[in-house]
């Protein structure tokens, strides 16, 4: 046969495949009706594994066995999506354990932030809750989570991502460890300043203190002053406070203009971070399972089977429910070498049927799923 004749034969086979596909999906729809009436789960991994093993043996070569396994893996995934949609349409999508609220009572809330007065965390807190917020600060991110857990604070403000330095990995780990949830976010533009005690000159400086990320964000400026010893601190404001307390002109801090004002320091150089568009995203965390009615972003964390195709099948739940995934990060799972926990942000509200449908599918098929918040 020539190429045109071969293409005609392929078209005939493709037509048959489409007809058989629709017939298979019709049967899957009937399976969904049965599961709705009996309350059975959609995902039956043992049955699917048996099915994949059986259809592989029908193929005549190793190449075709692999192809058949991939093909039927996709077919069964599409069948599950159809069944999840039918369950949702029948009102069997289930209720999520989150309560929708109209607003946060910011006036009577007690809020904590990590760091010290003059930190970017304090600036983010005041931007979100207002200048008159009832607040206090703690030394570490874990301390902030702990005061939420014991009820000393209603909310905590924590940095989770910088536009140039990337994610704050410790925050992701703490979100899985504690039963706390994101209810809001605030983005603060970052403009680092070199601060010293009044009267300090650049030639006086021998040591510069700041958070590791701030040192990294100011790498270009610091490379021009290789004589500066760089010393990491837990927080920029801690660095500013130390310089102010020590009153030593050989010391400087990289922090905000607000920190300079709070601690009575002089701004020696302004805007020393190399990226003009640098900003940090802060999350507002609470120990209550609540979400605002106008929330538009969902954050989840999940662990998936450590096998080929697992992540692809999880991502397909967003595709089939027309949900826009905006971010994915991974973090190593403790005590499991080379296995990872995935953190995903996508657009939607927990009251939306499409979001409920996607989360139901993910919960059935993932080894672990936690909703981190809707905000």
LOFI-615538 format. One line per field, with one value per atom (N, C-alpha, C): x, y, z; atom name; chain. Coordinates in steps of 0.2 Angstrom, whole numbers. Layout:
<recs>
u: (X|...) $
v: (Y|...) $
w: (Z|...) $
atomo: (CA|...) $
cadena: (A|...) $
</recs>
This chain:
<recs>
u: (4|0|4|2|5|3|6|4|-3|-6|-13|-18|-16|-20|-19|-13|-12|-16|-16|-20|-27|-30|-37|-38|-34|-34|-34|-29|-29|-35|-38|-45|-50|-50|-56|-55|-48|-47|-49|-47|-48|-56|-60|-67|-69|-67|-69|-67|-61|-58|-63|-65|-70|-76|-79|-85|-85|-79|-78|-77|-73|-72|-79|-83|-90|-94|-93|-97|-94|-87|-84|-86|-87|-88|-96|-100|-107|-108|-104|-104|-101|-96|-93|-98|-103|-108|-113|-114|-118|-115|-109|-105|-106|-105|-106|-113|-118|-125|-125|-122|-122|-118|-113|-109|-112|-116|-120|-125|-129|-134|-132|-125|-123|-118|-115|-111|-103|-102|-95|-91|-84|-79|-78|-76|-75|-68|-63|-56|-55|-54|-53|-46|-40|-34|-32|-35|-33|-36|-43|-46|-42|-40|-37|-30|-26|-20|-21|-26|-27|-29|-33|-35|-29|-25|-19|-14|-14|-10|-13|-19|-23|-22|-24|-24|-16|-11|-5|-3|-6|-4|-8|-12|-16|-11|-6|-2|3|6|10|18|19|27|27|34|35|33|35|33|26|22|15|12|15|13|13|19|20|14|13|8|1|0|-7|-8|-3|-3|-5|-1|-2|-9|-11|-18|-23|-23|-28|-28|-22|-21|-25|-24|-28|-36|-37|-45|-48|-45|-47|-48|-42|-42|-48|-50|-55|-62|-62|-68|-70|-64|-65|-68|-65|-67|-75|-77|-84|-88|-86|-89|-89|-84|-84|-89|-89|-94|-101|-103|-109|-111|-106|-107|-109|-105|-106|-113|-115|-122|-127|-126|-131|-131|-127|-127|-123|-118|-114|-107|-106|-99|-96|-100|-98|-97|-97|-96|-89|-85|-79|-79|-74|-75|-72|-74|-73|-79|-79|-85|-84|-89|-88|-90|-86|-87|-87|-91|-92|-85|-82|-76|-73|-67|-63|-64|-65|-66|-59|-56|-49|-49|-54|-53|-52|-55|-54|-50|-46|-41|-35|-32|-25|-20|-15|-11|-4|0|7|11|17|21|28|32|39|44|48|53|53|54|54|51|50|47|51|48|52|53|51|52|47|48|43|37|38|32|27|30|26|22|26|23|17|18|13|7|8|2|-2|2|-2|-6|-3|-6|-13|-13|-19|-24|-21|-26|-26|-22|-23|-17|-16|-11|-12|-19|-20|-21|-19|-20|-17|-20|-18|-13|-6|-1|4|8|15|19|25|30|34|36|39|46|50|57|57|53|54|47|47|41|37|41|38|34|37|34|28|27|21|16|17|13|10|15|14|9|9|5|-2|-3|-9|-12|-8|-11|-13|-10|-12|-17|-19|-24|-22|-15|-13|-14|-15|-16|-21|-25|-30|-27|-22|-19|-12|-8|-1|1|5|8|15|15|21|23|30|32|33|30|30|34|35|38|41|47|50|50|49|49|56|61|68|71|70|74|70|64|60|56|54|50|53|50|52|50|55|53|51|53|51|44|41|34|30|32|28|28|34|34|30|30|26|18|16|9|7|11|9|9|14|14|9|7|1|-5|-11|-18|-20|-16|-18|-19|-23|-25|-24|-23|-22|-29|-30|-36|-35|-29|-27|-20|-19|-12|-11|-5|-3|4|5|11|14|21|24|30|31|37|43|48|54|60|62|67|72|77|82|86|88|93|98|104|110|109|109|108|114|115|121|119|123|122|123|120|121|128|130|137|142|139|143|144|151|152|153|153|154|161|166|172|173|168|169|167|163|159|164|163|167|162|156|152|145|141|134|130|124|120|113|110|103|101|95|92|96|97|100|98|91|88|89|89|91|98|103|110|110|106|107|104|98|95|99|104|108|115|116|122|126|123|127|130|126|129|135|134|139|145|144|150|155|152|156|159|157|161|163|167|169|173|175|178|173|166|161|160|161|159|151|148|141|139|135|132|125|123|115|112|106|101|95|91|84|79|80|76|79|77|81|80|74|73|78|79|84|91|92|99|99|94|94|94|90|90|97|101|107|112|112|116|115|108|106|108|108|110|117|121|128|132|128|131|138|139|146|146|150|150|153|156|159|154|148|142|137|134|128|123|117|111|108|106|102|94|90|83|79|73|69|70|67|67|63|58|54|58|63|67|72|74|78|75|68|64|63|62|60|66|72|78|83|81|85|91|91|97|97|103|104|104|100|100|107|111|118|117|113|112|105|101|94|93|89|87|93|96|102|101|95|93|93|95|96|90|85|79|74|72|68|61|59|52|52|57|57|51|47|42|41|38|37|30|28|21|20|16|15|8|7|1|-2|-8|-12|-15|-12|-14|-18|-23|-27|-28|-30|-31|-38|-42|-49|-50|-54|-56|-61|-59|-64|-61|-65|-63|-68|-66|-70|-74|-80|-85|-82|-78|-75|-68|-66|-59|-59|-53|-52|-46|-42|-36|-37|-35|-35|-28|-25|-19|-20|-17|-17|-10|-9|-3|-5|-1|-3|3|3|8|4|8|6|10|7|10|17|22|29|30|26|26|25|27|26|19|19|12|8|10|5|4|9|8|4|5|1|-6|-8|-15|-18|-14|-17|-18|-14|-14|-21|-22|-28|-35|-35|-41|-42|-37|-38|-40|-37|-39|-47|-49|-56|-61|-59|-63|-62|-58|-57|-55|-50|-47|-40|-38|-32|-27|-22|-17|-11|-10|-5|2|2|9|10|16|17|24|25|31|32|38|39|44|43|47|48|54|56|52|49|46|51|50|55|55|61|62|60|59|57|62|67|72|69|70|68|61|57|50|48|43|41|34|33|26|25|19|18|13|15|11|8|2|-1|-6|-6|-11|-15|-21|-26|-31|-34|-40|-46|-50|-57|-59|-65|-68|-70|-70|-72|-79|-83|-90|-92|-87|-88|-88|-93|-94|-88|-85|-79|-73|-72|-67|-68|-75|-76|-75|-77|-76|-69|-64|-57|-54|-56|-54|-56|-62|-64|-60|-59|-54|-47|-44|-38|-37|-43|-43|-43|-47|-47|-41|-37|-32|-25|-24|-18|-17|-11|-10|-12|-11|-13|-15|-20|-22|-24|-21|-23|-25|-30|-32|-29|-24|-21|-24|-29|-33|-36|-41|-44|-45|-42|-41|-40) $
v: (-6|0|6|11|18|22|27|31|33|35|37|32|26|20|18|18|17|22|28|33|32|29|27|22|17|11|14|18|21|25|28|32|27|21|16|14|12|9|15|21|26|27|26|27|21|15|10|11|14|15|20|26|31|27|23|20|15|12|7|11|17|21|24|26|29|23|17|12|10|10|9|14|21|26|25|23|22|17|11|6|9|13|16|21|24|28|24|18|13|11|10|8|13|20|25|25|24|23|18|12|7|9|12|15|20|24|29|26|21|17|13|11|6|10|16|20|17|13|11|16|16|20|19|25|25|21|23|20|14|9|2|0|1|0|-7|-12|-19|-21|-19|-21|-18|-12|-8|-12|-14|-17|-24|-27|-34|-33|-28|-26|-24|-20|-18|-24|-29|-35|-39|-40|-44|-42|-35|-32|-32|-31|-32|-38|-44|-50|-52|-47|-48|-45|-41|-38|-43|-42|-47|-46|-40|-38|-34|-33|-29|-22|-19|-12|-11|-16|-15|-16|-21|-22|-15|-12|-5|0|0|5|3|-3|-5|-4|-4|-3|5|9|16|18|15|17|15|9|7|11|13|17|24|27|33|32|26|25|24|21|20|26|30|37|41|41|45|42|36|32|35|35|38|45|49|56|57|53|52|50|45|43|48|52|57|63|64|70|67|61|59|59|57|57|64|69|76|78|76|78|75|69|66|68|73|76|72|67|63|65|71|74|74|75|75|82|84|90|91|96|97|100|98|100|107|112|119|123|128|133|139|141|148|153|159|165|171|176|182|186|187|191|189|192|191|197|196|201|204|208|211|215|218|223|220|214|210|204|203|198|199|194|194|191|194|192|191|186|186|186|188|187|186|183|180|186|187|192|197|204|209|215|220|226|229|231|234|229|223|217|218|215|215|211|206|202|207|212|216|221|223|227|224|217|213|213|211|211|217|223|229|231|229|230|226|220|216|217|218|219|226|231|238|240|246|249|248|247|247|239|235|228|226|221|219|213|214|210|209|203|202|198|198|194|189|184|178|177|173|172|168|162|157|156|153|151|146|141|136|139|144|148|151|153|156|151|145|140|137|137|135|139|146|150|150|148|147|141|135|129|130|134|134|140|143|148|155|156|163|168|166|170|167|172|170|169|173|172|173|170|171|174|178|181|178|174|170|171|172|173|166|165|159|158|164|164|171|172|178|177|183|182|181|182|181|175|174|169|163|163|157|155|149|147|147|148|147|140|135|128|126|129|128|129|134|135|130|127|122|115|114|108|109|115|117|116|118|118|110|106|99|96|99|96|98|105|107|107|107|108|115|119|126|127|132|133|140|141|148|151|157|161|167|169|175|176|181|182|189|191|198|199|203|203|210|210|216|217|223|224|225|222|222|227|231|236|236|232|232|238|240|245|243|246|245|250|248|252|252|257|258|263|263|268|275|280|287|288|291|293|288|282|277|278|277|277|270|269|262|260|264|262|259|261|259|251|249|243|237|232|225|219|220|214|217|213|214|208|210|205|206|200|200|192|192|185|182|175|173|174|175|177|184|188|195|196|192|192|190|185|182|187|191|195|202|203|209|207|201|198|203|206|210|216|219|225|222|216|214|211|209|207|213|219|225|227|224|226|219|216|209|209|215|215|215|215|214|207|205|198|198|193|192|187|189|185|184|178|176|177|180|181|178|176|173|178|185|190|196|200|206|211|211|216|214|207|205|208|208|211|219|222|229|231|227|228|227|222|220|226|229|234|240|242|247|246|240|239|239|237|236|243|248|254|254|249|248|250|255|257|252|247|242|237|238|233|237|233|236|230|232|227|228|223|224|223|228|227|233|234|239|246|251|257|258|254|254|252|247|245|250|254|260|265|266|271|268|262|259|259|257|257|263|268|274|273|269|268|273|274|278|274|276|272|274|270|271|270|265|264|261|263|261|257|252|248|244|241|237|230|228|221|222|217|218|218|215|215|220|225|230|228|222|219|214|214|209|210|205|205|199|199|193|192|186|184|181|184|182|178|173|170|171|172|173|166|163|157|157|152|151|144|143|136|133|137|135|133|129|126|131|137|142|145|147|151|156|162|167|166|169|167|169|174|177|174|169|166|163|164|162|158|156|151|146|140|134|131|130|127|120|115|108|105|100|96|89|85|78|74|67|62|57|55|51|44|39|33|34|30|31|27|28|24|29|26|30|32|39|41|44|43|45|53|57|64|66|63|65|64|58|56|61|63|68|75|77|83|83|77|77|79|78|81|88|92|99|100|97|97|96|90|88|92|96|100|107|109|115|120|118|122|124|130|132|132|127|126|131|135|141|140|134|133|126|123|117|117|114|114|107|104|98|99|94|94|87|85|78|76|69|66|64|65|63|56|53|45|41|45|41|44|40|43|44|50|51|51|51|52|59|62|69|70|76|78|84|85|90|95|102|107|111|111|114|120|125|130|130|131|132|136|139|144|141|144|141|142|140|141|134|133|126|125|130|130|128|128|127|119|117|110|107|111|108|107|111|111|104|104|98|91|92|86|84|89|88|85|88|86|79|77|70|65|66|62|62|67|67|64|64|61|54|51|44|41|45|42|43|49|50|46|45|42|46|53|58|64|68|74|78|84|89|96|99|105|110|114|119|126|127|133|135|140|143|151|155|162|166) $
w: (0|0|0|-3|-3|3|5|11|11|6|6|8|5|7|14|17|24|28|26|30|30|25|25|30|30|35|42|43|50|52|47|48|50|47|48|55|57|64|69|68|73|74|68|69|74|73|77|84|85|92|96|92|95|97|92|94|100|100|106|113|112|118|120|116|118|122|119|122|129|129|136|141|139|144|146|141|143|148|148|153|159|159|165|168|164|167|171|168|172|178|178|184|190|187|192|195|191|194|199|198|203|210|209|215|218|215|218|223|220|224|230|229|234|239|237|241|240|235|234|231|233|231|223|220|213|212|215|214|217|213|216|213|216|214|212|217|216|209|208|202|195|196|190|189|194|193|190|192|189|181|180|173|169|171|167|166|171|170|164|164|160|153|152|145|142|146|144|140|143|141|134|132|126|120|121|116|114|108|105|106|108|109|115|117|123|122|116|115|115|112|112|119|123|130|134|133|137|134|128|125|127|127|130|137|141|148|149|145|146|143|137|135|140|143|147|154|156|162|161|155|153|152|149|149|156|160|167|171|169|173|170|164|161|163|164|167|174|178|185|185|180|180|179|174|173|179|182|188|194|195|200|198|191|189|190|189|190|198|202|209|211|208|210|208|202|199|203|206|211|218|219|226|231|228|232|232|231|231|238|243|249|251|258|261|263|262|264|272|276|283|284|280|280|281|285|286|282|278|274|279|279|283|278|281|277|277|283|284|290|291|297|301|308|313|315|310|311|317|319|325|332|332|339|339|333|332|336|338|341|336|334|328|330|328|329|323|323|317|319|315|316|315|320|319|325|323|328|325|329|326|320|315|309|304|305|300|294|289|283|285|290|292|296|300|303|298|293|288|284|283|280|284|291|295|296|296|296|290|284|278|278|281|280|286|292|298|300|297|299|305|305|310|317|319|326|328|324|326|333|336|342|341|342|339|344|343|346|342|343|339|342|338|341|337|340|337|331|331|325|322|316|312|316|319|324|330|332|338|336|330|327|327|324|324|331|335|342|346|345|348|345|339|336|339|340|342|349|354|361|362|356|357|359|359|361|356|350|344|340|336|332|325|323|316|317|312|312|304|304|297|296|290|289|282|280|273|270|264|261|254|251|245|243|240|238|230|227|219|216|220|217|221|227|231|232|230|230|236|237|243|250|255|262|264|263|263|270|275|282|283|280|281|278|272|269|273|276|281|287|290|296|294|288|286|286|285|285|292|296|303|307|307|311|307|311|309|308|305|303|296|294|288|285|279|276|275|277|276|272|271|267|265|261|259|258|258|257|254|249|245|247|249|251|246|243|239|244|242|246|243|247|246|251|251|256|256|263|264|268|267|272|277|283|289|294|297|302|307|313|318|315|317|314|314|308|307|304|303|300|293|290|283|281|274|271|273|273|275|282|286|293|294|289|290|289|293|293|293|296|296|294|291|289|291|294|297|293|292|289|288|286|285|278|278|272|266|265|259|257|262|261|258|261|259|252|250|243|239|241|236|235|240|239|237|234|232|228|223|218|222|226|231|235|238|243|239|233|229|228|228|227|233|239|245|248|245|247|254|256|263|268|267|272|274|280|282|283|280|280|285|290|295|295|295|294|301|301|306|305|310|309|305|306|303|302|297|296|302|305|310|316|317|323|321|315|313|314|312|314|321|325|332|335|333|335|334|328|326|330|332|336|343|346|353|354|349|349|348|345|343|341|336|334|326|324|317|312|315|311|309|311|310|306|301|298|297|295|294|287|284|278|281|280|282|279|281|278|281|277|279|286|287|293|299|298|303|305|300|302|306|305|309|316|316|323|327|325|329|329|325|325|322|316|312|306|303|297|291|286|279|276|275|271|264|262|255|254|249|249|242|243|237|234|239|237|234|235|232|224|221|213|209|211|207|209|205|206|208|205|206|212|216|222|226|228|233|236|242|246|248|247|248|255|259|266|266|270|271|278|279|285|287|293|295|301|302|308|310|316|318|316|313|312|304|303|296|293|291|288|282|278|272|270|267|265|259|259|254|247|247|240|239|243|242|234|231|224|223|228|227|233|230|235|235|241|242|245|242|244|245|249|249|248|245|244|243|245|244|239|234|229|228|225|224|221|223|220|214|209|203|197|191|185|183|181|179|185|191|197|196|196|196|190|184|178|179|182|184|189|194|199|195|191|188|183|180|176|179|186|189|188|188|186|179|175|168|167|169|168|171|177|180|178|173|170|176|180|185|183|184|182|188|187|192|191|197|196|199|203|206|209|208|211|214|220|223|226|227|230|236|241|247|249|251|252|258|258|264|268|275|280|280|281|282|275|270|263|258|257|252|245|242|235|234|239|239|241|237|238|240|243|245|240|237|232|235|234|236|230|229|223|225|221|221|215|216|210|211|206|206|208|212|214|221|223|229|232|238|241|240|239|238|230|226|219|218|214|212|209|204|201|206|211|216|220|222|226|222|216|211|211|209|209|215|221|227|229|227|229|225|219|215|217|219|222|229|233|239|239|234|233|230|226|222|225|229|233|239|241|247|253|252|257|254|256|254|260|260|265|261|263|260|265|262|267|268|263|264|257|258|253|254|250|252|246) $
atomo: (N|CA|C|N|CA|C|N|CA|C|N|CA|C|N|CA|C|N|CA|C|N|CA|C|N|CA|C|N|CA|C|N|CA|C|N|CA|C|N|CA|C|N|CA|C|N|CA|C|N|CA|C|N|CA|C|N|CA|C|N|CA|C|N|CA|C|N|CA|C|N|CA|C|N|CA|C|N|CA|C|N|CA|C|N|CA|C|N|CA|C|N|CA|C|N|CA|C|N|CA|C|N|CA|C|N|CA|C|N|CA|C|N|CA|C|N|CA|C|N|CA|C|N|CA|C|N|CA|C|N|CA|C|N|CA|C|N|CA|C|N|CA|C|N|CA|C|N|CA|C|N|CA|C|N|CA|C|N|CA|C|N|CA|C|N|CA|C|N|CA|C|N|CA|C|N|CA|C|N|CA|C|N|CA|C|N|CA|C|N|CA|C|N|CA|C|N|CA|C|N|CA|C|N|CA|C|N|CA|C|N|CA|C|N|CA|C|N|CA|C|N|CA|C|N|CA|C|N|CA|C|N|CA|C|N|CA|C|N|CA|C|N|CA|C|N|CA|C|N|CA|C|N|CA|C|N|CA|C|N|CA|C|N|CA|C|N|CA|C|N|CA|C|N|CA|C|N|CA|C|N|CA|C|N|CA|C|N|CA|C|N|CA|C|N|CA|C|N|CA|C|N|CA|C|N|CA|C|N|CA|C|N|CA|C|N|CA|C|N|CA|C|N|CA|C|N|CA|C|N|CA|C|N|CA|C|N|CA|C|N|CA|C|N|CA|C|N|CA|C|N|CA|C|N|CA|C|N|CA|C|N|CA|C|N|CA|C|N|CA|C|N|CA|C|N|CA|C|N|CA|C|N|CA|C|N|CA|C|N|CA|C|N|CA|C|N|CA|C|N|CA|C|N|CA|C|N|CA|C|N|CA|C|N|CA|C|N|CA|C|N|CA|C|N|CA|C|N|CA|C|N|CA|C|N|CA|C|N|CA|C|N|CA|C|N|CA|C|N|CA|C|N|CA|C|N|CA|C|N|CA|C|N|CA|C|N|CA|C|N|CA|C|N|CA|C|N|CA|C|N|CA|C|N|CA|C|N|CA|C|N|CA|C|N|CA|C|N|CA|C|N|CA|C|N|CA|C|N|CA|C|N|CA|C|N|CA|C|N|CA|C|N|CA|C|N|CA|C|N|CA|C|N|CA|C|N|CA|C|N|CA|C|N|CA|C|N|CA|C|N|CA|C|N|CA|C|N|CA|C|N|CA|C|N|CA|C|N|CA|C|N|CA|C|N|CA|C|N|CA|C|N|CA|C|N|CA|C|N|CA|C|N|CA|C|N|CA|C|N|CA|C|N|CA|C|N|CA|C|N|CA|C|N|CA|C|N|CA|C|N|CA|C|N|CA|C|N|CA|C|N|CA|C|N|CA|C|N|CA|C|N|CA|C|N|CA|C|N|CA|C|N|CA|C|N|CA|C|N|CA|C|N|CA|C|N|CA|C|N|CA|C|N|CA|C|N|CA|C|N|CA|C|N|CA|C|N|CA|C|N|CA|C|N|CA|C|N|CA|C|N|CA|C|N|CA|C|N|CA|C|N|CA|C|N|CA|C|N|CA|C|N|CA|C|N|CA|C|N|CA|C|N|CA|C|N|CA|C|N|CA|C|N|CA|C|N|CA|C|N|CA|C|N|CA|C|N|CA|C|N|CA|C|N|CA|C|N|CA|C|N|CA|C|N|CA|C|N|CA|C|N|CA|C|N|CA|C|N|CA|C|N|CA|C|N|CA|C|N|CA|C|N|CA|C|N|CA|C|N|CA|C|N|CA|C|N|CA|C|N|CA|C|N|CA|C|N|CA|C|N|CA|C|N|CA|C|N|CA|C|N|CA|C|N|CA|C|N|CA|C|N|CA|C|N|CA|C|N|CA|C|N|CA|C|N|CA|C|N|CA|C|N|CA|C|N|CA|C|N|CA|C|N|CA|C|N|CA|C|N|CA|C|N|CA|C|N|CA|C|N|CA|C|N|CA|C|N|CA|C|N|CA|C|N|CA|C|N|CA|C|N|CA|C|N|CA|C|N|CA|C|N|CA|C|N|CA|C|N|CA|C|N|CA|C|N|CA|C|N|CA|C|N|CA|C|N|CA|C|N|CA|C|N|CA|C|N|CA|C|N|CA|C|N|CA|C|N|CA|C|N|CA|C|N|CA|C|N|CA|C|N|CA|C|N|CA|C|N|CA|C|N|CA|C|N|CA|C|N|CA|C|N|CA|C|N|CA|C|N|CA|C|N|CA|C|N|CA|C|N|CA|C|N|CA|C|N|CA|C|N|CA|C|N|CA|C|N|CA|C|N|CA|C|N|CA|C|N|CA|C|N|CA|C|N|CA|C|N|CA|C|N|CA|C|N|CA|C|N|CA|C|N|CA|C|N|CA|C|N|CA|C|N|CA|C|N|CA|C|N|CA|C|N|CA|C|N|CA|C|N|CA|C|N|CA|C|N|CA|C|N|CA|C|N|CA|C|N|CA|C|N|CA|C|N|CA|C|N|CA|C|N|CA|C|N|CA|C|N|CA|C|N|CA|C|N|CA|C|N|CA|C|N|CA|C|N|CA|C|N|CA|C|N|CA|C|N|CA|C|N|CA|C|N|CA|C|N|CA|C|N|CA|C|N|CA|C|N|CA|C|N|CA|C|N|CA|C|N|CA|C|N|CA|C|N|CA|C|N|CA|C|N|CA|C|N|CA|C|N|CA|C|N|CA|C|N|CA|C|N|CA|C|N|CA|C|N|CA|C|N|CA|C|N|CA|C|N|CA|C|N|CA|C|N|CA|C|N|CA|C|N|CA|C|N|CA|C|N|CA|C|N|CA|C|N|CA|C|N|CA|C|N|CA|C|N|CA|C|N|CA|C|N|CA|C|N|CA|C|N|CA|C) $
cadena: (A|A|A|A|A|A|A|A|A|A|A|A|A|A|A|A|A|A|A|A|A|A|A|A|A|A|A|A|A|A|A|A|A|A|A|A|A|A|A|A|A|A|A|A|A|A|A|A|A|A|A|A|A|A|A|A|A|A|A|A|A|A|A|A|A|A|A|A|A|A|A|A|A|A|A|A|A|A|A|A|A|A|A|A|A|A|A|A|A|A|A|A|A|A|A|A|A|A|A|A|A|A|A|A|A|A|A|A|A|A|A|A|A|A|A|A|A|A|A|A|A|A|A|A|A|A|A|A|A|A|A|A|A|A|A|A|A|A|A|A|A|A|A|A|A|A|A|A|A|A|A|A|A|A|A|A|A|A|A|A|A|A|A|A|A|A|A|A|A|A|A|A|A|A|A|A|A|A|A|A|A|A|A|A|A|A|A|A|A|A|A|A|A|A|A|A|A|A|A|A|A|A|A|A|A|A|A|A|A|A|A|A|A|A|A|A|A|A|A|A|A|A|A|A|A|A|A|A|A|A|A|A|A|A|A|A|A|A|A|A|A|A|A|A|A|A|A|A|A|A|A|A|A|A|A|A|A|A|A|A|A|A|A|A|A|A|A|A|A|A|A|A|A|A|A|A|A|A|A|A|A|A|A|A|A|A|A|A|A|A|A|A|A|A|A|A|A|A|A|A|A|A|A|A|A|A|A|A|A|A|A|A|A|A|A|A|A|A|A|A|A|A|A|A|A|A|A|A|A|A|A|A|A|A|A|A|A|A|A|A|A|A|A|A|A|A|A|A|A|A|A|A|A|A|A|A|A|A|A|A|A|A|A|A|A|A|A|A|A|A|A|A|A|A|A|A|A|A|A|A|A|A|A|A|A|A|A|A|A|A|A|A|A|A|A|A|A|A|A|A|A|A|A|A|A|A|A|A|A|A|A|A|A|A|A|A|A|A|A|A|A|A|A|A|A|A|A|A|A|A|A|A|A|A|A|A|A|A|A|A|A|A|A|A|A|A|A|A|A|A|A|A|A|A|A|A|A|A|A|A|A|A|A|A|A|A|A|A|A|A|A|A|A|A|A|A|A|A|A|A|A|A|A|A|A|A|A|A|A|A|A|A|A|A|A|A|A|A|A|A|A|A|A|A|A|A|A|A|A|A|A|A|A|A|A|A|A|A|A|A|A|A|A|A|A|A|A|A|A|A|A|A|A|A|A|A|A|A|A|A|A|A|A|A|A|A|A|A|A|A|A|A|A|A|A|A|A|A|A|A|A|A|A|A|A|A|A|A|A|A|A|A|A|A|A|A|A|A|A|A|A|A|A|A|A|A|A|A|A|A|A|A|A|A|A|A|A|A|A|A|A|A|A|A|A|A|A|A|A|A|A|A|A|A|A|A|A|A|A|A|A|A|A|A|A|A|A|A|A|A|A|A|A|A|A|A|A|A|A|A|A|A|A|A|A|A|A|A|A|A|A|A|A|A|A|A|A|A|A|A|A|A|A|A|A|A|A|A|A|A|A|A|A|A|A|A|A|A|A|A|A|A|A|A|A|A|A|A|A|A|A|A|A|A|A|A|A|A|A|A|A|A|A|A|A|A|A|A|A|A|A|A|A|A|A|A|A|A|A|A|A|A|A|A|A|A|A|A|A|A|A|A|A|A|A|A|A|A|A|A|A|A|A|A|A|A|A|A|A|A|A|A|A|A|A|A|A|A|A|A|A|A|A|A|A|A|A|A|A|A|A|A|A|A|A|A|A|A|A|A|A|A|A|A|A|A|A|A|A|A|A|A|A|A|A|A|A|A|A|A|A|A|A|A|A|A|A|A|A|A|A|A|A|A|A|A|A|A|A|A|A|A|A|A|A|A|A|A|A|A|A|A|A|A|A|A|A|A|A|A|A|A|A|A|A|A|A|A|A|A|A|A|A|A|A|A|A|A|A|A|A|A|A|A|A|A|A|A|A|A|A|A|A|A|A|A|A|A|A|A|A|A|A|A|A|A|A|A|A|A|A|A|A|A|A|A|A|A|A|A|A|A|A|A|A|A|A|A|A|A|A|A|A|A|A|A|A|A|A|A|A|A|A|A|A|A|A|A|A|A|A|A|A|A|A|A|A|A|A|A|A|A|A|A|A|A|A|A|A|A|A|A|A|A|A|A|A|A|A|A|A|A|A|A|A|A|A|A|A|A|A|A|A|A|A|A|A|A|A|A|A|A|A|A|A|A|A|A|A|A|A|A|A|A|A|A|A|A|A|A|A|A|A|A|A|A|A|A|A|A|A|A|A|A|A|A|A|A|A|A|A|A|A|A|A|A|A|A|A|A|A|A|A|A|A|A|A|A|A|A|A|A|A|A|A|A|A|A|A|A|A|A|A|A|A|A|A|A|A|A|A|A|A|A|A|A|A|A|A|A|A|A|A|A|A|A|A|A|A|A|A|A|A|A|A|A|A|A|A|A|A|A|A|A|A|A|A|A|A|A|A|A|A|A|A|A|A|A|A|A|A|A|A|A|A|A|A|A|A|A|A|A|A|A|A) $
</recs>
